[in-house]
Amino acid sequence: MQRLNVTMTPAAEKFVSRLLRFDGGPGSGLRLRVSAGGCSGLASEFSVEKSPAPGEAVFEHKGMKFFLPAESRLLLEGVTMDFVDTLGSTGFVFTDPKTKSCGCGSEAASAPDLHGHKH
């Protein structure tokens, strides 16, 4: 397994851990697709999968597996990943020290909740 230079907050770790525990089985991981966009500069889509797709690299963080396509690996390098769950937004928030904040009210990228709905 490879290592990725991403910092995860305790809130993000807890969310991913719960997803994998309740929606996955042994060896499952979180497929995380990150793309340029959203107020913070990054938007994400994620799902729990049994194995990586062709071309995805497997990364591990505190026993949790992540399946990342090449573009996601590049965009996540050096980024802090947080998870927020508020009335206004639910999803991953990415803070990249290499870019300036856009000044929006919320930096949370729209992400599906556990039932696949967008917030």
Biopython code that builds the backbone (N, CA, C, O; Angstrom):
import numpy as np
from Bio.PDB.StructureBuilder import StructureBuilder

atoms = [
    (1, "MET", "N", (0.830, -1.189, 0.000)),
    (1, "MET", "CA", (0.000, 0.000, 0.000)),
    (1, "MET", "C", (0.868, 1.242, 0.000)),
    (1, "MET", "O", (1.970, 1.265, 0.547)),
    (2, "GLN", "N", (0.344, 2.248, -0.616)),
    (2, "GLN", "CA", (1.069, 3.500, -0.731)),
    (2, "GLN", "C", (0.650, 4.453, 0.383)),
    (2, "GLN", "O", (-0.370, 4.257, 1.043)),
    (3, "ARG", "N", (1.461, 5.486, 0.574)),
    (3, "ARG", "CA", (1.125, 6.525, 1.544)),
    (3, "ARG", "C", (0.826, 7.798, 0.766)),
    (3, "ARG", "O", (1.393, 8.044, -0.299)),
    (4, "LEU", "N", (-0.068, 8.591, 1.314)),
    (4, "LEU", "CA", (-0.464, 9.834, 0.688)),
    (4, "LEU", "C", (-0.295, 10.941, 1.706)),
    (4, "LEU", "O", (-0.614, 10.758, 2.881)),
    (5, "ASN", "N", (0.197, 12.079, 1.276)),
    (5, "ASN", "CA", (0.410, 13.205, 2.170)),
    (5, "ASN", "C", (-0.901, 13.981, 2.342)),
    (5, "ASN", "O", (-1.068, 15.066, 1.785)),
    (6, "VAL", "N", (-1.821, 13.411, 3.117)),
    (6, "VAL", "CA", (-3.101, 14.038, 3.432)),
    (6, "VAL", "C", (-3.271, 14.001, 4.945)),
    (6, "VAL", "O", (-3.004, 12.984, 5.584)),
    (7, "THR", "N", (-3.714, 15.110, 5.507)),
    (7, "THR", "CA", (-4.030, 15.160, 6.926)),
    (7, "THR", "C", (-5.531, 15.017, 7.080)),
    (7, "THR", "O", (-6.293, 15.718, 6.413)),
    (8, "MET", "N", (-5.966, 14.117, 7.952)),
    (8, "MET", "CA", (-7.402, 13.945, 8.206)),
    (8, "MET", "C", (-7.711, 14.408, 9.620)),
    (8, "MET", "O", (-7.013, 14.050, 10.568)),
    (9, "THR", "N", (-8.759, 15.204, 9.752)),
    (9, "THR", "CA", (-9.193, 15.634, 11.071)),
    (9, "THR", "C", (-9.903, 14.467, 11.757)),
    (9, "THR", "O", (-10.319, 13.520, 11.089)),
    (10, "PRO", "N", (-10.047, 14.527, 13.082)),
    (10, "PRO", "CA", (-10.790, 13.471, 13.780)),
    (10, "PRO", "C", (-12.219, 13.299, 13.247)),
    (10, "PRO", "O", (-12.721, 12.176, 13.199)),
    (11, "ALA", "N", (-12.878, 14.388, 12.847)),
    (11, "ALA", "CA", (-14.240, 14.288, 12.313)),
    (11, "ALA", "C", (-14.255, 13.498, 11.004)),
    (11, "ALA", "O", (-15.149, 12.681, 10.786)),
    (12, "ALA", "N", (-13.272, 13.735, 10.132)),
    (12, "ALA", "CA", (-13.196, 12.997, 8.867)),
    (12, "ALA", "C", (-12.878, 11.527, 9.134)),
    (12, "ALA", "O", (-13.468, 10.645, 8.510)),
    (13, "GLU", "N", (-11.963, 11.258, 10.041)),
    (13, "GLU", "CA", (-11.615, 9.883, 10.383)),
    (13, "GLU", "C", (-12.833, 9.128, 10.923)),
    (13, "GLU", "O", (-13.071, 7.978, 10.554)),
    (14, "LYS", "N", (-13.593, 9.775, 11.792)),
    (14, "LYS", "CA", (-14.776, 9.142, 12.381)),
    (14, "LYS", "C", (-15.816, 8.833, 11.309)),
    (14, "LYS", "O", (-16.399, 7.749, 11.306)),
    (15, "PHE", "N", (-16.054, 9.781, 10.397)),
    (15, "PHE", "CA", (-17.033, 9.576, 9.339)),
    (15, "PHE", "C", (-16.630, 8.417, 8.434)),
    (15, "PHE", "O", (-17.446, 7.540, 8.151)),
    (16, "VAL", "N", (-15.384, 8.406, 7.981)),
    (16, "VAL", "CA", (-14.916, 7.342, 7.087)),
    (16, "VAL", "C", (-14.959, 5.996, 7.802)),
    (16, "VAL", "O", (-15.381, 4.997, 7.219)),
    (17, "SER", "N", (-14.529, 5.964, 9.046)),
    (17, "SER", "CA", (-14.545, 4.726, 9.818)),
    (17, "SER", "C", (-15.956, 4.160, 9.928)),
    (17, "SER", "O", (-16.159, 2.957, 9.765)),
    (18, "ARG", "N", (-16.927, 5.022, 10.203)),
    (18, "ARG", "CA", (-18.318, 4.580, 10.317)),
    (18, "ARG", "C", (-18.850, 4.092, 8.975)),
    (18, "ARG", "O", (-19.543, 3.077, 8.915)),
    (19, "LEU", "N", (-18.533, 4.801, 7.904)),
    (19, "LEU", "CA", (-18.961, 4.357, 6.571)),
    (19, "LEU", "C", (-18.457, 2.949, 6.283)),
    (19, "LEU", "O", (-19.215, 2.077, 5.858)),
    (20, "LEU", "N", (-17.165, 2.742, 6.521)),
    (20, "LEU", "CA", (-16.569, 1.443, 6.215)),
    (20, "LEU", "C", (-17.131, 0.342, 7.119)),
    (20, "LEU", "O", (-17.338, -0.785, 6.669)),
    (21, "ARG", "N", (-17.372, 0.662, 8.369)),
    (21, "ARG", "CA", (-17.880, -0.336, 9.311)),
    (21, "ARG", "C", (-19.305, -0.746, 8.959)),
    (21, "ARG", "O", (-19.623, -1.935, 8.999)),
    (22, "PHE", "N", (-20.171, 0.205, 8.617)),
    (22, "PHE", "CA", (-21.577, -0.102, 8.390)),
    (22, "PHE", "C", (-21.911, -0.475, 6.951)),
    (22, "PHE", "O", (-22.859, -1.226, 6.721)),
    (23, "ASP", "N", (-21.162, 0.026, 5.982)),
    (23, "ASP", "CA", (-21.480, -0.220, 4.575)),
    (23, "ASP", "C", (-20.510, -1.176, 3.887)),
    (23, "ASP", "O", (-20.772, -1.604, 2.763)),
    (24, "GLY", "N", (-19.410, -1.518, 4.526)),
    (24, "GLY", "CA", (-18.403, -2.351, 3.879)),
    (24, "GLY", "C", (-18.206, -3.665, 4.598)),
    (24, "GLY", "O", (-18.777, -3.909, 5.661)),
    (25, "GLY", "N", (-17.396, -4.494, 4.001)),
    (25, "GLY", "CA", (-17.024, -5.758, 4.607)),
    (25, "GLY", "C", (-15.514, -5.800, 4.757)),
    (25, "GLY", "O", (-14.842, -4.789, 4.553)),
    (26, "PRO", "N", (-14.973, -6.956, 5.110)),
    (26, "PRO", "CA", (-13.526, -7.074, 5.243)),
    (26, "PRO", "C", (-12.816, -6.668, 3.956)),
    (26, "PRO", "O", (-13.178, -7.113, 2.867)),
    (27, "GLY", "N", (-11.811, -5.827, 4.094)),
    (27, "GLY", "CA", (-11.020, -5.395, 2.951)),
    (27, "GLY", "C", (-11.627, -4.266, 2.142)),
    (27, "GLY", "O", (-11.009, -3.789, 1.190)),
    (28, "SER", "N", (-12.830, -3.828, 2.503)),
    (28, "SER", "CA", (-13.455, -2.757, 1.724)),
    (28, "SER", "C", (-12.752, -1.430, 1.991)),
    (28, "SER", "O", (-12.029, -1.276, 2.976)),
    (29, "GLY", "N", (-12.978, -0.486, 1.098)),
    (29, "GLY", "CA", (-12.350, 0.821, 1.226)),
    (29, "GLY", "C", (-13.265, 1.906, 0.711)),
    (29, "GLY", "O", (-14.329, 1.634, 0.155)),
    (30, "LEU", "N", (-12.841, 3.127, 0.901)),
    (30, "LEU", "CA", (-13.600, 4.281, 0.444)),
    (30, "LEU", "C", (-13.040, 4.754, -0.888)),
    (30, "LEU", "O", (-11.890, 5.183, -0.972)),
    (31, "ARG", "N", (-13.866, 4.670, -1.931)),
    (31, "ARG", "CA", (-13.478, 5.239, -3.224)),
    (31, "ARG", "C", (-13.760, 6.733, -3.115)),
    (31, "ARG", "O", (-14.900, 7.144, -2.896)),
    (32, "LEU", "N", (-12.727, 7.530, -3.266)),
    (32, "LEU", "CA", (-12.843, 8.979, -3.133)),
    (32, "LEU", "C", (-12.383, 9.622, -4.427)),
    (32, "LEU", "O", (-11.208, 9.570, -4.790)),
    (33, "ARG", "N", (-13.344, 10.230, -5.112)),
    (33, "ARG", "CA", (-13.039, 10.952, -6.350)),
    (33, "ARG", "C", (-13.095, 12.436, -6.033)),
    (33, "ARG", "O", (-14.134, 12.959, -5.629)),
    (34, "VAL", "N", (-11.985, 13.097, -6.217)),
    (34, "VAL", "CA", (-11.888, 14.528, -5.955)),
    (34, "VAL", "C", (-11.649, 15.218, -7.286)),
    (34, "VAL", "O", (-10.855, 14.763, -8.109)),
    (35, "SER", "N", (-12.354, 16.328, -7.477)),
    (35, "SER", "CA", (-12.188, 17.084, -8.717)),
    (35, "SER", "C", (-12.108, 18.564, -8.383)),
    (35, "SER", "O", (-12.551, 19.001, -7.321)),
    (36, "ALA", "N", (-11.542, 19.321, -9.294)),
    (36, "ALA", "CA", (-11.483, 20.765, -9.119)),
    (36, "ALA", "C", (-12.899, 21.308, -9.217)),
    (36, "ALA", "O", (-13.659, 20.934, -10.111)),
    (37, "GLY", "N", (-13.247, 22.199, -8.285)),
    (37, "GLY", "CA", (-14.586, 22.779, -8.287)),
    (37, "GLY", "C", (-15.054, 23.023, -6.870)),
    (37, "GLY", "O", (-14.355, 22.685, -5.914)),
    (38, "GLY", "N", (-16.212, 23.597, -6.731)),
    (38, "GLY", "CA", (-16.725, 23.901, -5.411)),
    (38, "GLY", "C", (-16.048, 25.132, -4.853)),
    (38, "GLY", "O", (-15.046, 25.598, -5.395)),
    (39, "CYS", "N", (-16.587, 25.650, -3.784)),
    (39, "CYS", "CA", (-16.073, 26.899, -3.209)),
    (39, "CYS", "C", (-14.645, 26.745, -2.706)),
    (39, "CYS", "O", (-13.837, 27.662, -2.846)),
    (40, "SER", "N", (-14.330, 25.598, -2.124)),
    (40, "SER", "CA", (-12.995, 25.400, -1.570)),
    (40, "SER", "C", (-11.964, 25.084, -2.638)),
    (40, "SER", "O", (-10.769, 25.007, -2.354)),
    (41, "GLY", "N", (-12.430, 24.902, -3.870)),
    (41, "GLY", "CA", (-11.518, 24.524, -4.940)),
    (41, "GLY", "C", (-11.547, 23.044, -5.233)),
    (41, "GLY", "O", (-11.019, 22.613, -6.258)),
    (42, "LEU", "N", (-12.162, 22.236, -4.347)),
    (42, "LEU", "CA", (-12.252, 20.798, -4.549)),
    (42, "LEU", "C", (-13.665, 20.322, -4.236)),
    (42, "LEU", "O", (-14.284, 20.773, -3.272)),
    (43, "ALA", "N", (-14.160, 19.423, -5.044)),
    (43, "ALA", "CA", (-15.445, 18.775, -4.816)),
    (43, "ALA", "C", (-15.183, 17.274, -4.752)),
    (43, "ALA", "O", (-14.192, 16.791, -5.301)),
    (44, "SER", "N", (-16.065, 16.538, -4.087)),
    (44, "SER", "CA", (-15.804, 15.109, -3.941)),
    (44, "SER", "C", (-17.059, 14.275, -4.130)),
    (44, "SER", "O", (-18.184, 14.726, -3.914)),
    (45, "GLU", "N", (-16.818, 13.050, -4.540)),
    (45, "GLU", "CA", (-17.818, 11.994, -4.580)),
    (45, "GLU", "C", (-17.165, 10.791, -3.917)),
    (45, "GLU", "O", (-15.968, 10.557, -4.085)),
    (46, "PHE", "N", (-17.955, 10.026, -3.159)),
    (46, "PHE", "CA", (-17.372, 8.872, -2.494)),
    (46, "PHE", "C", (-18.371, 7.732, -2.411)),
    (46, "PHE", "O", (-19.584, 7.937, -2.443)),
    (47, "SER", "N", (-17.828, 6.524, -2.303)),
    (47, "SER", "CA", (-18.643, 5.333, -2.118)),
    (47, "SER", "C", (-17.780, 4.267, -1.452)),
    (47, "SER", "O", (-16.555, 4.282, -1.572)),
    (48, "VAL", "N", (-18.424, 3.351, -0.754)),
    (48, "VAL", "CA", (-17.726, 2.227, -0.145)),
    (48, "VAL", "C", (-17.703, 1.093, -1.166)),
    (48, "VAL", "O", (-18.741, 0.719, -1.712)),
    (49, "GLU", "N", (-16.516, 0.551, -1.418)),
    (49, "GLU", "CA", (-16.337, -0.485, -2.422)),
    (49, "GLU", "C", (-15.544, -1.655, -1.851)),
    (49, "GLU", "O", (-14.752, -1.490, -0.923)),
    (50, "LYS", "N", (-15.767, -2.836, -2.416)),
    (50, "LYS", "CA", (-15.056, -4.036, -1.953)),
    (50, "LYS", "C", (-13.607, -4.066, -2.413)),
    (50, "LYS", "O", (-12.747, -4.627, -1.733)),
    (51, "SER", "N", (-13.330, -3.456, -3.580)),
    (51, "SER", "CA", (-11.967, -3.484, -4.110)),
    (51, "SER", "C", (-11.758, -2.273, -5.019)),
    (51, "SER", "O", (-12.722, -1.662, -5.478)),
    (52, "PRO", "N", (-10.498, -1.931, -5.274)),
    (52, "PRO", "CA", (-10.225, -0.789, -6.152)),
    (52, "PRO", "C", (-10.566, -1.112, -7.601)),
    (52, "PRO", "O", (-10.522, -2.267, -8.026)),
    (53, "ALA", "N", (-10.902, -0.077, -8.341)),
    (53, "ALA", "CA", (-11.134, -0.206, -9.780)),
    (53, "ALA", "C", (-9.780, -0.182, -10.492)),
    (53, "ALA", "O", (-8.789, 0.272, -9.921)),
    (54, "PRO", "N", (-9.733, -0.662, -11.726)),
    (54, "PRO", "CA", (-8.472, -0.594, -12.480)),
    (54, "PRO", "C", (-7.961, 0.844, -12.538)),
    (54, "PRO", "O", (-8.722, 1.769, -12.820)),
    (55, "GLY", "N", (-6.673, 1.022, -12.271)),
    (55, "GLY", "CA", (-6.059, 2.345, -12.300)),
    (55, "GLY", "C", (-6.091, 3.083, -10.975)),
    (55, "GLY", "O", (-5.440, 4.118, -10.837)),
    (56, "GLU", "N", (-6.832, 2.579, -9.998)),
    (56, "GLU", "CA", (-6.874, 3.235, -8.685)),
    (56, "GLU", "C", (-5.749, 2.704, -7.806)),
    (56, "GLU", "O", (-5.423, 1.517, -7.842)),
    (57, "ALA", "N", (-5.165, 3.591, -7.023)),
    (57, "ALA", "CA", (-4.149, 3.196, -6.058)),
    (57, "ALA", "C", (-4.818, 3.021, -4.699)),
    (57, "ALA", "O", (-5.821, 3.670, -4.404)),
    (58, "VAL", "N", (-4.263, 2.149, -3.885)),
    (58, "VAL", "CA", (-4.791, 1.890, -2.547)),
    (58, "VAL", "C", (-3.896, 2.579, -1.535)),
    (58, "VAL", "O", (-2.682, 2.373, -1.519)),
    (59, "PHE", "N", (-4.505, 3.399, -0.693)),
    (59, "PHE", "CA", (-3.800, 4.074, 0.386)),
    (59, "PHE", "C", (-4.441, 3.663, 1.692)),
    (59, "PHE", "O", (-5.636, 3.371, 1.741)),
    (60, "GLU", "N", (-3.652, 3.641, 2.747)),
    (60, "GLU", "CA", (-4.187, 3.289, 4.059)),
    (60, "GLU", "C", (-3.880, 4.397, 5.049)),
    (60, "GLU", "O", (-2.786, 4.961, 5.063)),
    (61, "HIS", "N", (-4.876, 4.695, 5.878)),
    (61, "HIS", "CA", (-4.729, 5.694, 6.933)),
    (61, "HIS", "C", (-5.398, 5.137, 8.181)),
    (61, "HIS", "O", (-6.617, 4.966, 8.216)),
    (62, "LYS", "N", (-4.606, 4.856, 9.196)),
    (62, "LYS", "CA", (-5.107, 4.333, 10.473)),
    (62, "LYS", "C", (-6.021, 3.127, 10.275)),
    (62, "LYS", "O", (-7.078, 3.025, 10.898)),
    (63, "GLY", "N", (-5.599, 2.218, 9.400)),
    (63, "GLY", "CA", (-6.350, 0.994, 9.166)),
    (63, "GLY", "C", (-7.497, 1.128, 8.180)),
    (63, "GLY", "O", (-8.151, 0.132, 7.871)),
    (64, "MET", "N", (-7.762, 2.325, 7.677)),
    (64, "MET", "CA", (-8.828, 2.547, 6.708)),
    (64, "MET", "C", (-8.222, 2.600, 5.317)),
    (64, "MET", "O", (-7.201, 3.254, 5.104)),
    (65, "LYS", "N", (-8.853, 1.909, 4.364)),
    (65, "LYS", "CA", (-8.364, 1.896, 2.991)),
    (65, "LYS", "C", (-9.099, 2.938, 2.158)),
    (65, "LYS", "O", (-10.301, 3.156, 2.310)),
    (66, "PHE", "N", (-8.335, 3.572, 1.271)),
    (66, "PHE", "CA", (-8.877, 4.537, 0.326)),
    (66, "PHE", "C", (-8.484, 4.096, -1.072)),
    (66, "PHE", "O", (-7.330, 3.745, -1.318)),
    (67, "PHE", "N", (-9.442, 4.114, -1.988)),
    (67, "PHE", "CA", (-9.197, 3.795, -3.391)),
    (67, "PHE", "C", (-9.272, 5.111, -4.156)),
    (67, "PHE", "O", (-10.330, 5.734, -4.251)),
    (68, "LEU", "N", (-8.120, 5.525, -4.703)),
    (68, "LEU", "CA", (-8.043, 6.850, -5.324)),
    (68, "LEU", "C", (-7.589, 6.780, -6.778)),
    (68, "LEU", "O", (-6.552, 6.191, -7.080)),
    (69, "PRO", "N", (-8.375, 7.388, -7.687)),
    (69, "PRO", "CA", (-7.907, 7.531, -9.058)),
    (69, "PRO", "C", (-6.764, 8.537, -9.121)),
    (69, "PRO", "O", (-6.546, 9.289, -8.171)),
    (70, "ALA", "N", (-6.042, 8.555, -10.224)),
    (70, "ALA", "CA", (-4.843, 9.397, -10.362)),
    (70, "ALA", "C", (-5.126, 10.877, -10.106)),
    (70, "ALA", "O", (-4.366, 11.526, -9.387)),
    (71, "GLU", "N", (-6.201, 11.424, -10.678)),
    (71, "GLU", "CA", (-6.488, 12.849, -10.501)),
    (71, "GLU", "C", (-6.720, 13.182, -9.026)),
    (71, "GLU", "O", (-6.277, 14.227, -8.548)),
    (72, "SER", "N", (-7.407, 12.306, -8.311)),
    (72, "SER", "CA", (-7.660, 12.540, -6.888)),
    (72, "SER", "C", (-6.363, 12.558, -6.096)),
    (72, "SER", "O", (-6.196, 13.374, -5.189)),
    (73, "ARG", "N", (-5.448, 11.665, -6.435)),
    (73, "ARG", "CA", (-4.163, 11.609, -5.722)),
    (73, "ARG", "C", (-3.413, 12.927, -5.885)),
    (73, "ARG", "O", (-2.837, 13.440, -4.925)),
    (74, "LEU", "N", (-3.421, 13.469, -7.090)),
    (74, "LEU", "CA", (-2.726, 14.739, -7.332)),
    (74, "LEU", "C", (-3.379, 15.889, -6.571)),
    (74, "LEU", "O", (-2.685, 16.710, -5.970)),
    (75, "LEU", "N", (-4.698, 15.950, -6.594)),
    (75, "LEU", "CA", (-5.405, 17.055, -5.947)),
    (75, "LEU", "C", (-5.336, 17.000, -4.424)),
    (75, "LEU", "O", (-5.388, 18.040, -3.768)),
    (76, "LEU", "N", (-5.221, 15.799, -3.854)),
    (76, "LEU", "CA", (-5.206, 15.653, -2.400)),
    (76, "LEU", "C", (-3.825, 15.838, -1.769)),
    (76, "LEU", "O", (-3.721, 15.968, -0.549)),
    (77, "GLU", "N", (-2.791, 15.850, -2.560)),
    (77, "GLU", "CA", (-1.430, 15.957, -2.031)),
    (77, "GLU", "C", (-1.270, 17.219, -1.190)),
    (77, "GLU", "O", (-1.421, 18.332, -1.694)),
    (78, "GLY", "N", (-0.962, 17.038, 0.105)),
    (78, "GLY", "CA", (-0.724, 18.147, 1.022)),
    (78, "GLY", "C", (-1.974, 18.784, 1.603)),
    (78, "GLY", "O", (-1.883, 19.793, 2.302)),
    (79, "VAL", "N", (-3.137, 18.215, 1.329)),
    (79, "VAL", "CA", (-4.418, 18.799, 1.728)),
    (79, "VAL", "C", (-4.860, 18.261, 3.096)),
    (79, "VAL", "O", (-4.534, 17.131, 3.459)),
    (80, "THR", "N", (-5.600, 19.076, 3.846)),
    (80, "THR", "CA", (-6.262, 18.629, 5.070)),
    (80, "THR", "C", (-7.712, 18.325, 4.734)),
    (80, "THR", "O", (-8.409, 19.136, 4.124)),
    (81, "MET", "N", (-8.147, 17.153, 5.139)),
    (81, "MET", "CA", (-9.503, 16.685, 4.852)),
    (81, "MET", "C", (-10.305, 16.685, 6.138)),
    (81, "MET", "O", (-9.915, 16.051, 7.119)),
    (82, "ASP", "N", (-11.430, 17.396, 6.137)),
    (82, "ASP", "CA", (-12.316, 17.478, 7.294)),
    (82, "ASP", "C", (-13.697, 17.011, 6.866)),
    (82, "ASP", "O", (-13.967, 16.877, 5.672)),
    (83, "PHE", "N", (-14.568, 16.763, 7.827)),
    (83, "PHE", "CA", (-15.957, 16.432, 7.541)),
    (83, "PHE", "C", (-16.837, 17.319, 8.396)),
    (83, "PHE", "O", (-16.629, 17.434, 9.603)),
    (84, "VAL", "N", (-17.834, 17.954, 7.763)),
    (84, "VAL", "CA", (-18.775, 18.806, 8.498)),
    (84, "VAL", "C", (-20.182, 18.276, 8.301)),
    (84, "VAL", "O", (-20.527, 17.756, 7.240)),
    (85, "ASP", "N", (-20.990, 18.420, 9.349)),
    (85, "ASP", "CA", (-22.390, 18.025, 9.301)),
    (85, "ASP", "C", (-23.178, 19.097, 10.036)),
    (85, "ASP", "O", (-23.379, 19.013, 11.247)),
    (86, "THR", "N", (-23.619, 20.099, 9.299)),
    (86, "THR", "CA", (-24.368, 21.212, 9.870)),
    (86, "THR", "C", (-25.688, 21.357, 9.121)),
    (86, "THR", "O", (-25.934, 20.650, 8.143)),
    (87, "LEU", "N", (-26.530, 22.268, 9.580)),
    (87, "LEU", "CA", (-27.788, 22.522, 8.885)),
    (87, "LEU", "C", (-27.557, 23.004, 7.465)),
    (87, "LEU", "O", (-28.337, 22.687, 6.567)),
    (88, "GLY", "N", (-26.490, 23.769, 7.254)),
    (88, "GLY", "CA", (-26.214, 24.341, 5.942)),
    (88, "GLY", "C", (-25.511, 23.412, 4.979)),
    (88, "GLY", "O", (-25.676, 23.547, 3.767)),
    (89, "SER", "N", (-24.727, 22.469, 5.488)),
    (89, "SER", "CA", (-23.971, 21.603, 4.582)),
    (89, "SER", "C", (-23.506, 20.342, 5.290)),
    (89, "SER", "O", (-23.286, 20.325, 6.501)),
    (90, "THR", "N", (-23.367, 19.309, 4.513)),
    (90, "THR", "CA", (-22.832, 18.044, 5.000)),
    (90, "THR", "C", (-21.860, 17.546, 3.942)),
    (90, "THR", "O", (-22.212, 17.446, 2.766)),
    (91, "GLY", "N", (-20.643, 17.235, 4.356)),
    (91, "GLY", "CA", (-19.689, 16.678, 3.407)),
    (91, "GLY", "C", (-18.257, 16.933, 3.804)),
    (91, "GLY", "O", (-17.964, 17.496, 4.859)),
    (92, "PHE", "N", (-17.377, 16.500, 2.928)),
    (92, "PHE", "CA", (-15.961, 16.716, 3.157)),
    (92, "PHE", "C", (-15.605, 18.165, 2.848)),
    (92, "PHE", "O", (-16.147, 18.771, 1.923)),
    (93, "VAL", "N", (-14.694, 18.701, 3.630)),
    (93, "VAL", "CA", (-14.134, 20.030, 3.402)),
    (93, "VAL", "C", (-12.637, 19.836, 3.234)),
    (93, "VAL", "O", (-11.992, 19.187, 4.057)),
    (94, "PHE", "N", (-12.088, 20.398, 2.166)),
    (94, "PHE", "CA", (-10.663, 20.257, 1.867)),
    (94, "PHE", "C", (-9.993, 21.614, 2.014)),
    (94, "PHE", "O", (-10.436, 22.606, 1.435)),
    (95, "THR", "N", (-8.921, 21.644, 2.793)),
    (95, "THR", "CA", (-8.148, 22.862, 2.957)),
    (95, "THR", "C", (-6.775, 22.623, 2.357)),
    (95, "THR", "O", (-6.031, 21.746, 2.796)),
    (96, "ASP", "N", (-6.457, 23.412, 1.355)),
    (96, "ASP", "CA", (-5.183, 23.274, 0.656)),
    (96, "ASP", "C", (-4.322, 24.487, 1.002)),
    (96, "ASP", "O", (-4.655, 25.604, 0.606)),
    (97, "PRO", "N", (-3.221, 24.291, 1.732)),
    (97, "PRO", "CA", (-2.384, 25.429, 2.116)),
    (97, "PRO", "C", (-1.718, 26.124, 0.918)),
    (97, "PRO", "O", (-1.177, 27.221, 1.055)),
    (98, "LYS", "N", (-1.760, 25.482, -0.249)),
    (98, "LYS", "CA", (-1.138, 26.069, -1.439)),
    (98, "LYS", "C", (-2.053, 27.082, -2.136)),
    (98, "LYS", "O", (-1.606, 27.828, -3.008)),
    (99, "THR", "N", (-3.349, 27.109, -1.745)),
    (99, "THR", "CA", (-4.290, 28.031, -2.377)),
    (99, "THR", "C", (-4.953, 28.906, -1.329)),
    (99, "THR", "O", (-4.991, 28.554, -0.150)),
    (100, "LYS", "N", (-5.472, 30.040, -1.758)),
    (100, "LYS", "CA", (-6.174, 30.944, -0.862)),
    (100, "LYS", "C", (-7.635, 30.541, -0.787)),
    (100, "LYS", "O", (-8.186, 29.986, -1.737)),
    (101, "SER", "N", (-8.258, 30.823, 0.349)),
    (101, "SER", "CA", (-9.683, 30.588, 0.501)),
    (101, "SER", "C", (-10.440, 31.528, -0.423)),
    (101, "SER", "O", (-10.002, 32.650, -0.674)),
    (102, "CYS", "N", (-11.573, 31.068, -0.926)),
    (102, "CYS", "CA", (-12.329, 31.895, -1.856)),
    (102, "CYS", "C", (-13.233, 32.878, -1.137)),
    (102, "CYS", "O", (-13.802, 33.763, -1.776)),
    (103, "GLY", "N", (-13.380, 32.748, 0.167)),
    (103, "GLY", "CA", (-14.183, 33.693, 0.926)),
    (103, "GLY", "C", (-15.660, 33.381, 0.940)),
    (103, "GLY", "O", (-16.457, 34.224, 1.351)),
    (104, "CYS", "N", (-16.051, 32.197, 0.506)),
    (104, "CYS", "CA", (-17.472, 31.827, 0.540)),
    (104, "CYS", "C", (-17.899, 31.546, 1.966)),
    (104, "CYS", "O", (-17.064, 31.308, 2.839)),
    (105, "GLY", "N", (-19.210, 31.575, 2.200)),
    (105, "GLY", "CA", (-19.731, 31.328, 3.540)),
    (105, "GLY", "C", (-19.456, 29.923, 4.018)),
    (105, "GLY", "O", (-19.226, 29.715, 5.209)),
    (106, "SER", "N", (-19.472, 28.961, 3.130)),
    (106, "SER", "CA", (-19.210, 27.581, 3.501)),
    (106, "SER", "C", (-18.277, 26.980, 2.476)),
    (106, "SER", "O", (-18.468, 27.161, 1.273)),
    (107, "GLU", "N", (-17.272, 26.270, 2.941)),
    (107, "GLU", "CA", (-16.342, 25.632, 2.026)),
    (107, "GLU", "C", (-16.688, 24.176, 1.781)),
    (107, "GLU", "O", (-15.981, 23.498, 1.035)),
    (108, "ALA", "N", (-17.751, 23.679, 2.384)),
    (108, "ALA", "CA", (-18.077, 22.265, 2.244)),
    (108, "ALA", "C", (-18.513, 21.957, 0.824)),
    (108, "ALA", "O", (-19.409, 22.600, 0.276)),
    (109, "ALA", "N", (-17.867, 20.971, 0.244)),
    (109, "ALA", "CA", (-18.260, 20.513, -1.084)),
    (109, "ALA", "C", (-19.531, 19.696, -0.941)),
    (109, "ALA", "O", (-19.708, 18.999, 0.058)),
    (110, "SER", "N", (-20.404, 19.769, -1.909)),
    (110, "SER", "CA", (-21.623, 18.980, -1.884)),
    (110, "SER", "C", (-21.235, 17.510, -1.972)),
    (110, "SER", "O", (-20.472, 17.111, -2.852)),
    (111, "ALA", "N", (-21.765, 16.712, -1.059)),
    (111, "ALA", "CA", (-21.436, 15.300, -1.039)),
    (111, "ALA", "C", (-22.683, 14.518, -0.679)),
    (111, "ALA", "O", (-23.507, 14.992, 0.104)),
    (112, "PRO", "N", (-22.836, 13.319, -1.243)),
    (112, "PRO", "CA", (-24.006, 12.520, -0.899)),
    (112, "PRO", "C", (-23.918, 12.063, 0.541)),
    (112, "PRO", "O", (-22.833, 11.790, 1.056)),
    (113, "ASP", "N", (-25.092, 11.981, 1.197)),
    (113, "ASP", "CA", (-25.094, 11.445, 2.552)),
    (113, "ASP", "C", (-25.110, 9.926, 2.465)),
    (113, "ASP", "O", (-24.908, 9.365, 1.388)),
    (114, "LEU", "N", (-25.345, 9.265, 3.569)),
    (114, "LEU", "CA", (-25.294, 7.805, 3.597)),
    (114, "LEU", "C", (-26.351, 7.162, 2.717)),
    (114, "LEU", "O", (-26.235, 5.982, 2.386)),
    (115, "HIS", "N", (-27.390, 7.914, 2.326)),
    (115, "HIS", "CA", (-28.453, 7.366, 1.506)),
    (115, "HIS", "C", (-28.320, 7.804, 0.052)),
    (115, "HIS", "O", (-29.226, 7.561, -0.745)),
    (116, "GLY", "N", (-27.214, 8.443, -0.308)),
    (116, "GLY", "CA", (-26.962, 8.831, -1.674)),
    (116, "GLY", "C", (-27.583, 10.166, -2.083)),
    (116, "GLY", "O", (-27.528, 10.534, -3.256)),
    (117, "HIS", "N", (-28.168, 10.889, -1.140)),
    (117, "HIS", "CA", (-28.755, 12.188, -1.453)),
    (117, "HIS", "C", (-27.690, 13.276, -1.415)),
    (117, "HIS", "O", (-26.737, 13.208, -0.638)),
    (118, "LYS", "N", (-27.869, 14.273, -2.262)),
    (118, "LYS", "CA", (-26.944, 15.400, -2.247)),
    (118, "LYS", "C", (-27.462, 16.443, -1.278)),
    (118, "LYS", "O", (-28.670, 16.642, -1.146)),
    (119, "HIS", "N", (-26.533, 17.110, -0.597)),
    (119, "HIS", "CA", (-26.863, 18.224, 0.301)),
    (119, "HIS", "C", (-26.377, 19.505, -0.281)),
    (119, "HIS", "O", (-26.555, 20.564, 0.321)),
]
sb = StructureBuilder()
sb.init_structure("model")
sb.init_model(0)
sb.init_chain("A")
sb.init_seg("    ")
for serial, (resi, resn, name, xyz) in enumerate(atoms, 1):
    if name == "N":
        sb.init_residue(resn, " ", resi, " ")
    sb.init_atom(name, np.array(xyz, "f"), 0.0, 1.0, " ", f" {name:<3s}", serial, name[0])
structure = sb.get_structure()
